Amino acid sequence: MLLITGANGALGRLVTSELAGRDDVVLGTRTPRSATERRVDFDDPSSLDFTGVETLLLISAGYGEDDVVLARHETAISAAEKAGVRHVVYTSLSGDGDHLPFALAHRWTERRLARSPLSWTVLRNGLYAEFLAAVAAPTGDGTITAPLGDGRLAAVAREDLAAVAARVVAEPGAHAGKVYELVGEEPLGGDDLAGAVGGRYRPGSLAAAREAISSAGEALPFQVPMLVGTYSAIAAGFLDGSALVDNALPRLLGRTPTSALDVYRASVGR
Ligand SMILES: NC(=O)c1ccc[n+]([C@@H]2O[C@H](COP(=O)([O-])OP(=O)(O)OC[C@H]3O[C@@H](n4cnc5c(N)ncnc54)[C@H](OP(=O)(O)O)[C@@H]3O)[C@@H](O)[C@H]2O)c1
């Protein structure tokens, strides 16, 4: 049996549809809505019975302060160990993301797995092209104002990461002990994004972005430094993929990766 956590999240839904032909897939979610779905909430250890699960796709539950996320992942991995799960596949963060404010929880989870008797695979996912659309969206006239400087992001289509995850969980033994870097091949900067929507890029400052995010009132307190830190890491050139020795995305995908620019364009409705 294969159990997917976070099955109703965007990545979980895509992985689920990739695995549509299999009849041994159980969907773990905080809010089950059908008989094929099972309640799995890392904040509630009593919901984590992984009995009979051979492979667990542990989709990171990264929305929270570090202590919250660490506790969630500890609970999930402990439950997998207790139930005798054979192999855990964890969706982590690309190696060039170490400067991102949310990197710590991913690296902690990787270490936790390395210390575990479980067999495991780490998928170091790059930032989504869809995420780029959210943090560098154009206004109606195509102007993109964002503190990206002249940095670029090796953004990757979420559907490609889902396809890789589906391939790996289908044959976990072949990927045991592997850490895969999975980022886009064509890094995108502000000018690239503006070109794709027929607009223009106006580099902003981190201070102005922090102020705009805070005053919009939609971000939780921990999300403000998370977003500003992400802009900062892109602008400083850490996330363009050039530091990664081996990007496994094309190899594990077995096809040409989806154009991140196309995903960006579609995500912003252009
Ligand atoms: N690479 C990137 O650019 C990027 C961007 C954003 C996030 N992420 C990380 O990648 C993960 C998957 O991305 P996504 O696009 O699927 O995000 P998403 O659409 O926001 O889905 C996240 C899912 O995590 C699950 N989750 C949250 N809290 C949980 C808990 N306490 N216990 C168990 N599951 C919990 C939920 O699944 P259910 O609704 O089924 O319970 C939620 O829908 C995110 O959770 C985050 O850690 C990566």
Ligand as a Chemical Component Dictionary entry (heavy atoms), coordinates in Angstrom:
data_LIG
# 
_chem_comp.id                   LIG 
_chem_comp.type                 NON-POLYMER 
_chem_comp.pdbx_formal_charge   0 
_chem_comp.three_letter_code    LIG 
# 
loop_
_chem_comp_atom.comp_id 
_chem_comp_atom.atom_id 
_chem_comp_atom.alt_atom_id 
_chem_comp_atom.type_symbol 
_chem_comp_atom.charge 
_chem_comp_atom.model_Cartn_x 
_chem_comp_atom.model_Cartn_y 
_chem_comp_atom.model_Cartn_z 
_chem_comp_atom.pdbx_ordinal 
LIG N1  N1  N 0  8.439  24.352 -3.805 1  
LIG C1  C1  C 0  7.608  25.371 -3.596 2  
LIG O1  O1  O 0  7.577  26.388 -4.305 3  
LIG C2  C2  C 0  6.636  25.307 -2.467 4  
LIG C3  C3  C 0  5.714  26.338 -2.345 5  
LIG C4  C4  C 0  4.822  26.256 -1.313 6  
LIG C5  C5  C 0  4.862  25.193 -0.430 7  
LIG N2  N2  N 1  5.771  24.219 -0.590 8  
LIG C6  C6  C 0  5.860  23.068 0.333  9  
LIG O2  O2  O 0  5.462  21.920 -0.390 10 
LIG C7  C7  C 0  4.300  21.351 0.228  11 
LIG C8  C8  C 0  3.366  20.854 -0.842 12 
LIG O3  O3  O 0  3.049  21.931 -1.691 13 
LIG P1  P1  P 0  1.592  22.171 -2.214 14 
LIG O4  O4  O 0  1.739  22.963 -3.433 15 
LIG O5  O5  O -1 0.824  20.914 -2.256 16 
LIG O6  O6  O 0  1.009  23.080 -1.037 17 
LIG P2  P2  P 0  -0.523 23.241 -0.636 18 
LIG O7  O7  O 0  -1.407 23.209 -1.814 19 
LIG O8  O8  O 0  -0.592 24.439 0.238  20 
LIG O9  O9  O 0  -0.824 21.944 0.230  21 
LIG C9  C9  C 0  -0.210 21.748 1.454  22 
LIG C10 C10 C 0  -0.881 20.552 2.100  23 
LIG O10 O10 O 0  -0.128 20.154 3.229  24 
LIG C11 C11 C 0  -0.991 19.372 4.007  25 
LIG N3  N3  N 0  -0.856 19.715 5.420  26 
LIG C12 C12 C 0  -0.851 20.940 5.976  27 
LIG N4  N4  N 0  -0.834 20.830 7.322  28 
LIG C13 C13 C 0  -0.830 19.501 7.588  29 
LIG C14 C14 C 0  -0.836 18.751 8.778  30 
LIG N5  N5  N 0  -0.876 19.327 9.978  31 
LIG N6  N6  N 0  -0.858 17.406 8.678  32 
LIG C15 C15 C 0  -0.847 16.781 7.479  33 
LIG N7  N7  N 0  -0.849 17.445 6.313  34 
LIG C16 C16 C 0  -0.840 18.794 6.378  35 
LIG C17 C17 C 0  -2.427 19.697 3.618  36 
LIG O11 O11 O 0  -3.008 18.577 2.948  37 
LIG P3  P3  P 0  -4.569 18.206 3.165  38 
LIG O12 O12 O 0  -5.305 19.427 2.749  39 
LIG O13 O13 O 0  -4.797 17.046 2.287  40 
LIG O14 O14 O 0  -4.721 17.889 4.624  41 
LIG C18 C18 C 0  -2.246 20.862 2.653  42 
LIG O15 O15 O 0  -3.259 20.928 1.708  43 
LIG C19 C19 C 0  3.738  22.457 1.101  44 
LIG O16 O16 O 0  3.041  21.903 2.218  45 
LIG C20 C20 C 0  4.976  23.193 1.529  46 
LIG O17 O17 O 0  5.610  22.541 2.634  47 
LIG C21 C21 C 0  6.658  24.239 -1.603 48 
# 
loop_
_chem_comp_bond.comp_id 
_chem_comp_bond.atom_id_1 
_chem_comp_bond.atom_id_2 
_chem_comp_bond.value_order 
_chem_comp_bond.pdbx_ordinal 
LIG N1  C1  SING 1  
LIG C1  O1  DOUB 2  
LIG C1  C2  SING 3  
LIG C2  C3  SING 4  
LIG C2  C21 DOUB 5  
LIG C3  C4  DOUB 6  
LIG C4  C5  SING 7  
LIG C5  N2  DOUB 8  
LIG N2  C6  SING 9  
LIG N2  C21 SING 10 
LIG C6  O2  SING 11 
LIG C6  C20 SING 12 
LIG O2  C7  SING 13 
LIG C7  C8  SING 14 
LIG C7  C19 SING 15 
LIG C8  O3  SING 16 
LIG O3  P1  SING 17 
LIG P1  O4  DOUB 18 
LIG P1  O5  SING 19 
LIG P1  O6  SING 20 
LIG O6  P2  SING 21 
LIG P2  O7  DOUB 22 
LIG P2  O8  SING 23 
LIG P2  O9  SING 24 
LIG O9  C9  SING 25 
LIG C9  C10 SING 26 
LIG C10 O10 SING 27 
LIG C10 C18 SING 28 
LIG O10 C11 SING 29 
LIG C11 N3  SING 30 
LIG C11 C17 SING 31 
LIG N3  C12 SING 32 
LIG N3  C16 SING 33 
LIG C12 N4  DOUB 34 
LIG N4  C13 SING 35 
LIG C13 C14 SING 36 
LIG C13 C16 DOUB 37 
LIG C14 N5  SING 38 
LIG C14 N6  DOUB 39 
LIG N6  C15 SING 40 
LIG C15 N7  DOUB 41 
LIG N7  C16 SING 42 
LIG C17 O11 SING 43 
LIG C17 C18 SING 44 
LIG O11 P3  SING 45 
LIG P3  O12 DOUB 46 
LIG P3  O13 SING 47 
LIG P3  O14 SING 48 
LIG C18 O15 SING 49 
LIG C19 O16 SING 50 
LIG C19 C20 SING 51 
LIG C20 O17 SING 52 
# 
